[in-house]
Amino acid sequence: MKAAREFVGDMAEHISMPEVYVAIRQLLLNADTTIDDFVEVVESDSMLAVRVMRMAQSQYFGFPRSCESLYQAISLIGLMQLHDLMLGTLCMRTFSAIPEEVLNLRAFWRYNVQCGIAARTIGQFSKSDSHHVFFTLGLLHEIGHAAMFLREPEASLQALDDSLSEQRTLAQAEREHLGFDYSQVGSEMMQLWHLPPVYQQVAACHLQPAQADEEFRPAVNVVHLAHRLCQDRDAAKHRKLIEHSISKIPQFAKLPENIDEIVNDEIETHTDAVLGLLWPCGAQDLKLVAGERRYA
């Protein structure tokens, strides 16, 4: 982890979150703040204010009804979901300048939106009270890739190519070429941004949930399952994974046996709309070209 920490520390000024996010975090930590305080901060960023209004009126994040003011929008979304959705769209903005020849942002964020949808769906069907946060946890669980492609594009591309040609995991190839993998970088980024520990744990342990602290293992389990389902959406390959999850992991006991089909339906229904809501102005053309590789 030391190498990953040094890697993130060296590029901290290039991946810091915008001031508007820092201000929202400060408000959340202050018990005396009101919705008006949040409105004032969000209004300071006109593009973000427009997105919050659109999110509140979206079928997926809010309610399919008209909001006449930012106050109403934030009231509908709720403060914690406001934080999570802002975090997602601002992360997209932070990495929007990566050249297309280095990282295909369309493919990268489309895949991660799908992971977010999958995680939220699994959270809902496993009867989790905090299922809303799972969208952002799933959306950002591979954010370490973005930092690696930003700072070490050649080594990151080589690791990607090796993982595809040699049929081994991308994390293994990254450790060989860079000395660390995306999950370690992602965890360090969550610490840099002072995010709640659950974000750090999901980023670090979603490949191996047993390594997560017991307190955060339920959230890590959700993102791990979402990650596995989105890696390969062939339903036939999911049977053993789902059977094991339902029989061996207590929090998944209420999952339907066809949860993978439900997840796929949600992904097909909502991916384009959700990605359009979060996609930053001025980034690469949102349209995904058929046949593009996952990240490159």
C-alpha positions as CSV (number, residue, x, y, z in Angstrom):
1,M,0.0,0.0,0.0
2,K,3.0,2.3,0.5
3,A,3.6,2.5,-3.2
4,A,0.0,3.3,-3.9
5,R,0.0,6.0,-1.2
6,E,3.0,7.7,-2.7
7,F,1.5,7.5,-6.2
8,V,-1.7,9.2,-5.0
9,G,0.3,11.7,-2.9
10,D,2.4,12.8,-5.9
11,M,-0.7,13.6,-8.0
12,A,-2.9,14.9,-5.2
13,E,-3.2,18.4,-6.6
14,H,-4.4,17.0,-9.9
15,I,-7.2,14.9,-8.4
16,S,-8.4,17.0,-5.5
17,M,-12.2,17.4,-5.3
18,P,-13.7,20.8,-6.2
19,E,-14.3,23.3,-3.4
20,V,-18.1,22.9,-3.8
21,Y,-17.8,19.3,-2.6
22,V,-15.5,20.2,0.3
23,A,-18.1,22.8,1.4
24,I,-20.9,20.2,1.2
25,R,-18.9,17.8,3.3
26,Q,-18.4,20.5,5.9
27,L,-22.1,21.2,6.1
28,L,-22.9,17.5,6.6
29,L,-20.6,17.5,9.6
30,N,-22.3,20.5,11.1
31,A,-25.5,19.5,13.0
32,D,-26.9,23.1,12.8
33,T,-27.0,23.5,9.0
34,T,-30.3,23.8,7.1
35,I,-31.3,22.9,3.6
36,D,-30.9,26.6,2.8
37,D,-27.2,26.3,3.6
38,F,-26.9,23.4,1.1
39,V,-28.9,25.4,-1.5
40,E,-26.4,28.3,-1.2
41,V,-23.4,26.0,-1.7
42,V,-24.9,24.2,-4.7
43,E,-26.0,27.4,-6.3
44,S,-22.4,28.5,-6.4
45,D,-21.7,25.9,-9.1
46,S,-24.3,26.5,-11.8
47,M,-23.6,23.3,-13.7
48,L,-23.9,21.3,-10.5
49,A,-27.2,23.1,-9.6
50,V,-28.7,22.1,-13.0
51,R,-27.7,18.5,-12.4
52,V,-29.2,18.4,-8.9
53,M,-32.5,19.6,-10.3
54,R,-32.4,17.0,-13.0
55,M,-31.5,14.2,-10.6
56,A,-34.4,15.1,-8.3
57,Q,-36.8,14.9,-11.2
58,S,-35.4,11.7,-12.6
59,Q,-37.2,8.4,-12.3
60,Y,-34.1,6.6,-11.0
61,F,-32.7,9.0,-8.4
62,G,-35.7,11.0,-7.3
63,F,-39.3,11.3,-8.1
64,P,-40.8,11.8,-11.6
65,R,-42.3,15.1,-10.8
66,S,-41.5,18.8,-11.4
67,C,-39.3,20.7,-8.9
68,E,-39.7,24.4,-8.9
69,S,-36.7,25.2,-6.8
70,L,-33.3,23.9,-5.8
71,Y,-34.7,23.8,-2.2
72,Q,-37.4,21.3,-3.3
73,A,-34.9,19.3,-5.3
74,I,-32.6,18.8,-2.3
75,S,-35.5,18.1,0.0
76,L,-36.7,15.3,-2.4
77,I,-33.2,13.8,-2.9
78,G,-32.2,14.0,0.8
79,L,-28.9,15.3,2.1
80,M,-26.9,12.0,2.2
81,Q,-28.1,11.0,-1.3
82,L,-27.2,14.6,-2.4
83,H,-23.7,14.0,-1.1
84,D,-23.4,10.7,-2.9
85,L,-24.7,11.9,-6.2
86,M,-22.6,15.0,-6.1
87,L,-19.5,12.9,-5.4
88,G,-20.2,10.8,-8.4
89,T,-20.7,13.6,-10.9
90,L,-17.8,15.6,-9.5
91,C,-15.5,12.6,-9.9
92,M,-16.5,12.4,-13.5
93,R,-15.7,16.1,-13.9
94,T,-12.3,15.7,-12.2
95,F,-11.1,13.1,-14.7
96,S,-12.9,14.4,-17.8
97,A,-9.7,15.8,-19.3
98,I,-8.0,12.5,-19.8
99,P,-7.3,12.2,-23.6
100,E,-9.5,9.7,-25.4
101,E,-6.4,7.9,-26.8
102,V,-5.3,7.2,-23.2
103,L,-8.6,6.2,-21.6
104,N,-12.0,5.7,-23.2
105,L,-14.1,7.6,-20.7
106,R,-17.3,6.7,-22.3
107,A,-16.6,2.9,-21.9
108,F,-15.1,3.5,-18.4
109,W,-18.0,5.4,-16.9
110,R,-20.7,3.4,-18.7
111,Y,-19.3,0.3,-17.1
112,N,-19.1,1.9,-13.7
113,V,-22.6,3.3,-13.9
114,Q,-23.8,-0.2,-14.6
115,C,-21.9,-1.4,-11.5
116,G,-23.6,1.3,-9.5
117,I,-27.0,0.3,-10.8
118,A,-26.2,-3.4,-10.0
119,A,-25.1,-2.5,-6.5
120,R,-28.1,-0.5,-5.8
121,T,-30.4,-3.2,-7.1
122,I,-28.7,-5.9,-5.0
123,G,-29.0,-3.6,-2.0
124,Q,-32.7,-3.1,-2.6
125,F,-33.5,-6.8,-3.0
126,S,-31.3,-7.8,0.0
127,K,-33.5,-5.4,2.1
128,S,-30.7,-3.0,3.0
129,D,-31.8,0.2,4.7
130,S,-29.0,2.2,3.1
131,H,-29.3,0.9,-0.5
132,H,-29.1,4.4,-2.0
133,V,-25.4,4.7,-1.1
134,F,-24.7,1.5,-3.0
135,F,-25.0,3.3,-6.4
136,T,-22.1,5.6,-5.7
137,L,-20.1,2.9,-4.0
138,G,-20.5,0.8,-7.1
139,L,-19.9,3.8,-9.4
140,L,-16.5,4.6,-7.8
141,H,-15.2,1.2,-6.8
142,E,-12.8,1.2,-9.8
143,I,-11.9,4.9,-9.7
144,G,-8.3,4.0,-9.1
145,H,-8.0,3.1,-12.8
146,A,-8.8,6.7,-13.8
147,A,-5.9,8.0,-11.7
148,M,-3.5,5.4,-13.1
149,F,-4.4,6.2,-16.7
150,L,-4.0,9.9,-15.9
151,R,-0.5,9.6,-14.4
152,E,0.9,6.4,-15.9
153,P,-0.9,5.9,-19.2
154,E,1.7,3.7,-20.9
155,A,2.1,1.3,-18.1
156,S,-1.7,1.2,-17.5
157,L,-2.4,0.5,-21.1
158,Q,0.3,-2.3,-21.1
159,A,-1.3,-3.9,-18.1
160,L,-4.7,-3.8,-19.7
161,D,-3.4,-5.3,-22.9
162,D,-1.5,-8.0,-21.0
163,S,-4.6,-8.9,-18.9
164,L,-6.6,-9.3,-22.1
165,S,-4.0,-11.3,-24.1
166,E,-2.8,-13.5,-21.2
167,Q,-6.2,-14.1,-19.6
168,R,-5.3,-12.9,-16.2
169,T,-6.9,-10.3,-14.0
170,L,-6.2,-6.6,-14.6
171,A,-5.2,-6.2,-11.0
172,Q,-2.4,-8.8,-11.4
173,A,-1.1,-7.2,-14.5
174,E,-1.1,-3.7,-12.8
175,R,0.9,-5.0,-9.8
176,E,3.5,-6.4,-12.2
177,H,3.8,-3.2,-14.3
178,L,3.2,-0.5,-11.6
179,G,3.9,-2.2,-8.2
180,F,0.2,-1.7,-7.1
181,D,-3.3,-2.2,-8.4
182,Y,-6.3,-0.1,-8.9
183,S,-8.0,-1.2,-5.7
184,Q,-5.1,0.1,-3.6
185,V,-5.0,3.4,-5.5
186,G,-8.7,3.8,-5.1
187,S,-8.6,3.3,-1.4
188,E,-5.8,5.9,-1.1
189,M,-7.9,8.3,-3.2
190,M,-10.9,7.8,-0.8
191,Q,-8.6,8.7,2.1
192,L,-7.3,11.8,0.2
193,W,-10.8,13.0,-0.2
194,H,-11.7,12.3,3.4
195,L,-14.6,10.0,2.4
196,P,-16.3,7.8,5.0
197,P,-14.5,4.6,5.8
198,V,-17.0,2.5,3.8
199,Y,-15.8,4.0,0.6
200,Q,-12.2,3.2,1.4
201,Q,-13.1,-0.4,2.3
202,V,-15.2,-1.0,-0.8
203,A,-12.4,0.3,-3.0
204,A,-9.7,-1.7,-1.3
205,C,-11.6,-5.0,-0.7
206,H,-14.3,-5.5,-3.4
207,L,-12.1,-8.1,-5.0
208,Q,-11.7,-10.0,-1.7
209,P,-14.6,-9.1,0.6
210,A,-13.2,-11.4,3.4
211,Q,-10.4,-8.9,3.9
212,A,-12.8,-6.1,4.8
213,D,-13.4,-5.0,8.3
214,E,-16.4,-6.8,9.7
215,E,-18.3,-3.5,10.1
216,F,-18.1,-2.7,6.4
217,R,-18.3,-6.2,5.0
218,P,-22.0,-6.1,4.1
219,A,-21.4,-3.1,1.8
220,V,-18.3,-4.7,0.4
221,N,-20.2,-7.9,-0.3
222,V,-22.8,-6.0,-2.2
223,V,-20.3,-4.2,-4.5
224,H,-18.3,-7.5,-4.9
225,L,-21.4,-9.3,-6.2
226,A,-22.3,-6.3,-8.4
227,H,-18.7,-6.3,-9.7
228,R,-18.8,-10.0,-10.5
229,L,-22.2,-9.8,-12.3
230,C,-21.1,-6.8,-14.4
231,Q,-17.8,-8.3,-15.4
232,D,-19.6,-10.9,-17.4
233,R,-23.3,-10.6,-17.8
234,D,-23.8,-14.2,-19.2
235,A,-26.5,-15.5,-16.9
236,A,-25.3,-19.1,-17.2
237,K,-22.0,-18.2,-15.5
238,H,-23.8,-16.6,-12.5
239,R,-25.6,-19.7,-11.2
240,K,-23.0,-20.9,-8.7
241,L,-22.1,-17.4,-7.6
242,I,-25.7,-16.5,-6.8
243,E,-26.4,-19.9,-5.2
244,H,-23.3,-19.4,-3.0
245,S,-24.2,-15.8,-2.1
246,I,-27.8,-16.8,-1.1
247,S,-26.8,-19.9,0.9
248,K,-23.6,-18.7,2.5
249,I,-23.9,-15.0,3.1
250,P,-26.8,-14.1,5.5
251,Q,-27.4,-10.6,4.1
252,F,-28.2,-12.2,0.8
253,A,-30.7,-14.8,2.1
254,K,-33.6,-12.7,0.7
255,L,-32.2,-12.3,-2.8
256,P,-34.3,-13.8,-5.6
257,E,-32.5,-16.6,-7.4
258,N,-32.8,-14.6,-10.7
259,I,-31.2,-11.5,-9.2
260,D,-28.8,-11.4,-12.2
261,E,-31.7,-11.1,-14.6
262,I,-33.2,-8.4,-12.5
263,V,-29.9,-6.5,-12.4
264,N,-29.5,-6.9,-16.2
265,D,-33.0,-5.5,-16.7
266,E,-32.2,-2.5,-14.5
267,I,-29.0,-1.9,-16.4
268,E,-30.7,-2.0,-19.8
269,T,-33.5,0.3,-18.6
270,H,-31.5,3.0,-16.8
271,T,-27.8,3.1,-17.9
272,D,-28.2,5.7,-20.7
273,A,-30.4,8.0,-18.6
274,V,-28.2,7.8,-15.5
275,L,-25.0,8.3,-17.4
276,G,-26.5,11.3,-19.2
277,L,-27.5,12.9,-15.8
278,L,-23.9,12.5,-14.4
279,W,-21.9,13.1,-17.6
280,P,-19.8,16.4,-17.3
281,C,-20.1,19.1,-19.9
282,G,-17.1,19.3,-22.2
283,A,-16.1,15.6,-21.7
284,Q,-15.7,13.1,-24.5
285,D,-18.8,12.5,-26.7
286,L,-21.1,10.4,-24.6
287,K,-22.2,8.1,-27.4
288,L,-20.5,4.7,-27.1
289,V,-19.2,3.2,-30.3
290,A,-20.1,-0.4,-30.7
291,G,-17.2,-2.8,-30.2
292,E,-15.1,-0.5,-28.1
293,R,-12.9,-2.2,-25.5
294,R,-13.9,-1.8,-21.9
295,Y,-11.4,1.0,-21.0
296,A,-9.1,1.6,-23.9
